[in-house]
Amino acid sequence: SFVEASEAEEWLNRWINKYVNSAPSASAEMKARYPLAEARVEVKEVPGQPGVFNAVAWMRPWLQMEELTASLRLVATIPSGS
């Protein structure tokens, strides 16, 4: 479990960046292997609940239809490990 929000944020950003390729000229194969054009995660401690964090992830996937653009925002609570 994470002690600090910054530790969780750093770990989650390292993890999600394994799925990111921001090069617009990337081949279809590379876009399939790295399905996100952009991604980042922000983690903050829940006030009054030590060891509990809220994580917000922003992701912009590569899409099959070039004229369609979309981005996703996912919010999750990371419970205390104790």
matplotlib code that plots the C-alpha trace (Angstrom):
import matplotlib.pyplot as plt

x = [0.0, 1.0, 1.9, 1.7, -0.5, 2.6, 3.9, 0.6, 0.5, 4.0, 3.4, 0.1, 1.6, 4.5, 2.1, -0.3, 2.5, 3.3, 0.2, 0.9, 2.3, 1.8, 3.2, 0.3, 2.2, 2.4, 1.4, -1.9, 0.0, 1.8, -1.6, -3.0, 0.0, -0.1, -3.8, -3.5, -2.4, -2.3, -2.8, -2.1, -3.2, -3.7, -3.9, -5.1, -5.6, -9.2, -9.5, -10.0, -9.3, -5.5, -4.2, -7.3, -6.8, -8.9, -7.4, -8.5, -7.2, -7.5, -7.0, -7.2, -7.3, -6.4, -9.6, -10.3, -12.3, -10.0, -12.7, -14.0, -12.2, -12.8, -11.1, -12.0, -12.0, -12.1, -12.4, -11.7, -11.1, -8.0, -8.8, -6.4, -4.2, -4.8]
y = [0.0, 3.6, 5.9, 9.2, 10.4, 11.4, 7.7, 6.4, 9.1, 8.4, 4.6, 5.0, 7.4, 5.1, 2.2, 4.0, 5.5, 2.0, 2.3, 5.8, 6.7, 10.4, 10.3, 11.2, 9.5, 6.2, 3.1, 1.4, -1.5, 0.9, 2.5, -0.9, -1.8, 1.6, 2.5, 5.9, 9.2, 10.8, 9.8, 11.1, 10.3, 12.7, 11.3, 13.2, 12.1, 12.0, 14.5, 12.9, 9.4, 8.7, 6.2, 6.6, 8.4, 9.6, 9.0, 10.8, 9.5, 11.4, 9.4, 10.2, 7.0, 6.5, 5.9, 4.0, 6.9, 9.8, 12.4, 11.3, 12.6, 11.7, 11.8, 9.9, 10.8, 8.1, 8.7, 6.0, 5.7, 3.8, 2.2, 2.0, -1.1, -1.5]
z = [0.0, -0.5, 2.4, 0.4, -2.4, -4.4, -4.2, -5.6, -8.3, -9.4, -9.6, -11.5, -14.0, -14.6, -15.1, -17.5, -19.6, -20.7, -22.9, -24.4, -27.8, -28.5, -32.1, -34.4, -37.3, -35.5, -37.5, -36.9, -35.3, -32.8, -32.0, -31.3, -29.1, -27.3, -27.4, -25.6, -27.2, -23.8, -20.2, -16.7, -13.2, -10.2, -6.7, -3.6, 0.0, 1.2, 4.0, 7.4, 6.1, 6.4, 3.8, 1.6, -1.8, -4.7, -8.1, -11.2, -14.5, -17.8, -21.0, -24.7, -26.7, -30.4, -32.3, -35.5, -36.9, -37.4, -37.4, -34.0, -30.9, -27.4, -24.0, -20.8, -17.2, -14.6, -10.8, -8.3, -4.5, -3.4, 0.0, 2.9, 3.0, 6.8]

ax = plt.figure().add_subplot(projection="3d")
ax.plot(x, y, z, "-o")
ax.set_aspect("equal")
plt.show()
